[in-house]
Amino acid sequence: MQDEAWDEEQKHFQAVLKAWSDYLPYSLHVNNGRRQSLYALPQAHQALLQGLQAPVPVPINGVPVQRGFRAKLNEIDDRIRRNADVLEQMAHFCRSFLGILDESQLAEGANSASNKVSERDQDRVRTAIKQMARDWGAQGAAERARVYQPIIEAVVRRRPPSHTEPVRVLVPGAGLGRLAFDFAQQGYCTQGNEFSYFMLIPAHFLLNCTQVVHEHTLFPYVHSGSNWHTSSDMLQPVRVPDVLPSTLDENSDFSMVAGEFLEVYGKEEERGAWDVVATCYFIDTAKNVLRYLEVINAVLPIGGLWVNAGPLLWHFEHEPDTSVELTLEEVLELLPHFGFKLEEQRILEPQTYTGIPNSMLSHQYTPVFWVGRKVRDQGRAPVV
Ligand SMILES: C[S@@+](CC[C@H](N)C(=O)[O-])C[C@H]1O[C@@H](n2cnc3c(N)ncnc32)[C@H](O)[C@@H]1O
């Protein structure tokens, strides 16, 4: 990497670590806002809320449940602190992520980064916590089954894993790595690719620093007070991981590669290097999806498979960056141009993405699913 790009990468990493460490003060501050709202109420209303008998669960066995609105706010504080403990362990484990940084450099960098807490980054931290439930919690099992399962089944049916001739599966935009891990568990030689440190840090931690199933307890749902039936729903724990990554067969070939998909896999040495590309909730992260299609074509040999599942929630639609938003009809029309022949296409059953169990609000996707086979090479269009 060029010096300038490397400096940028380090700054980016430090900003993410700062967001990680800002989680505790930021989240406590938000909860304190709720407390202030409570104290601003008329005394009579405060007394009513304090007298509520609905149980507020406590996380320690043997301690009786609490009651009253203030107790709920105290328990939210408690869960925020518990989340922060796990985040701190992750940050600690990942400090050497970029290889050359020592602790003092990082601390200096993180402090010299703006003192302002970025709302957007805090949102990303909270999303990462919810994503841990999706990928590595028992709560996420149903969600995973709705979309990872069809992808894996489509591959197993067409290219079953083989000991004699390993089948190489690439999972771009791998998030916390569970789909890639599940492929590896099936016996595929698998690589997940991800460019966000908000995902890479927890993925690295869960994949490489877990000794036992359910080692870490997170409380992903304490950040919003809306749409709950009970305090237990809001304060529910999620234990991760639900499967121990180190139980992967010692001969298995599984890796996660950090970097931007087009940059990493647009290289000459990646040409035809993968038998299968599995994209899940990924292609709509493109500013120009046609570039993704070129690279997916390039990394597969003729006869290689591309299995895709996901919506078309174009991530850059509302950003100042240039973004091209296409309909499904338009994307499907483009596939033959990019060297793919569709073998299967359907709409998957409605599903959530980092959905919240027992919430009164549920955003549902009806993602498209397809299996394309590469039938010819398609070169990269020049920049102009
Ligand atoms: C919506 S998430 C899907 C994650 C995972 N596949 C899943 O289904 O849970 C999209 C992921 O792609 C990653 N991503 C987006 N653009 C990327 C790019 N150009 N290169 C690598 N990863 C990218 C994001 O950081 C994010 O983790």
The ligand as a Gaussian input file, in Angstrom:
#p B3LYP/6-31G(d) Opt

LIG

0 1
 C      -25.778000      -5.416000       4.187000
 S      -24.265000      -6.052000       4.738000
 C      -24.411000      -7.805000       4.450000
 C      -23.495000      -8.603000       5.327000
 C      -23.685000     -10.120000       5.205000
 N      -23.469000     -10.560000       3.864000
 C      -25.044000     -10.515000       5.706000
 O      -25.858000     -10.981000       4.901000
 O      -25.295000     -10.365000       6.900000
 C      -23.185000      -5.566000       3.424000
 C      -21.750000      -5.748000       3.817000
 O      -20.911000      -5.481000       2.714000
 C      -19.815000      -4.708000       3.138000
 N      -19.345000      -3.970000       1.967000
 C      -20.004000      -2.963000       1.327000
 N      -19.317000      -2.551000       0.259000
 C      -18.196000      -3.307000       0.216000
 C      -17.093000      -3.356000      -0.679000
 N      -17.047000      -2.537000      -1.730000
 N      -16.103000      -4.225000      -0.437000
 C      -16.176000      -5.080000       0.635000
 N      -17.202000      -5.087000       1.508000
 C      -18.196000      -4.214000       1.304000
 C      -20.380000      -3.828000       4.229000
 O      -19.386000      -3.327000       5.089000
 C      -21.335000      -4.778000       4.919000
 O      -20.707000      -5.494000       5.934000

